[in-house]
Amino acid sequence: MATIHFLILTLLLLASNLTFSLPLQDSPNFDSEIALFGDAAIVNGGSAVQLTRPTGSSSGLLVYNKPFKFIHSSSPLNPTSFSTDFSFSISPDPGDGLVLLFVPAGFPDKYSGKTSFGLSQEVDKFLGIEFDTSMDLAVGDENANHVGIDVCSLVSSRVGNVSSLNLVLNSGQNLRSWVDYDASSKRLEVRLSEMRKPRPYNPFLAFQIDLLEMWKGEEVFVGISSSSGNSAQTISVYSWKFRVRNVPNSMHSQPVDPLSYHGKGGEQRPEHKKVPCPLNMLSGLVLLIGCGALVALIVQSLWAIFAKRHSEEYSFRPADFGYKKGDSFDYFHRSS
């Protein structure tokens, strides 16, 4: 019965979740809720969205036109988690690459596209997962082939070298990335592989961040943005899926050391006192009594074995001892 209730609850939760997809590959269909800004345009009969043109200083934004929240006032105990994956390619030219963006409401209307990834100086709060193909020393880039997690700054809080995966972002090859955020553990994970390969088991990047603390009850837009810099780099997106889910915290195990949003990583949140549950207390008492009885039985058994061995060691037959004078010392010897 409990299993049936759990399945019903799960189905209800899934039914209320926001889900959208952009099945571009081999499909002329285009979601009407997807909006394009800047130089972004549908190409090849609807099989791709090209974010930048093969000209210098080009930029484009692909955004889902409906915002979501990381917490709802009607269900404050059910923070939002999300999963998204998208496939893309970057032409073999230097440039900024692309970024998966989470931005506040109003950002699409203010999109200028004149800076890196199209982010203007007015945007002081954002989360970005950048797939960067340029080495900009001004923001601390280590190389021109990396993935970075940006928190309110283009100076990445966490960076991964894509060369360690034997991949090159701007090789023109079709690649696929998975980005997942779990609200219970406050963990963001990024995976990357070639287009036709399965989802990697281990994340390429992992980062602790409390997006609920960062965004609170604000509306958030999600999109994919790109800029070519001064090059002819072109970026194409072939597919994109985004799913959010609101699962109660009670259905998750809490992390040992959860980190809340605070710049580049966060600070430890104060622990909340839990009200003891009578059923849990009774279960604990029964377990304690059972463990006590088991320990008592083990001690009793060990004591019986020890007492028996002790009796055998010190119960010996009477024997006669004789005294003998040696040359330099006296000693006892046992007579036969």
LINUR-V342524 format. One record per helix or strand of 3 or more residues. SS is the DSSP state (A for helix, B for strand). FROM is the first residue (numbers start at 1). LEN is the number of residues. If there is no record, write none. Layout:
ss:from:len
SS:FROM:LEN
SS:FROM:LEN
//
This chain:
ss:from:len
A:2:14
B:19:5
B:34:5
B:41:3
A:44:3
B:48:3
B:59:6
B:80:11
B:97:8
A:108:3
A:116:3
B:126:7
A:137:3
B:146:6
B:158:4
A:162:4
B:175:8
B:187:8
B:205:4
A:211:5
B:219:9
B:235:12
A:249:3
A:278:37
B:321:5
B:330:5
//
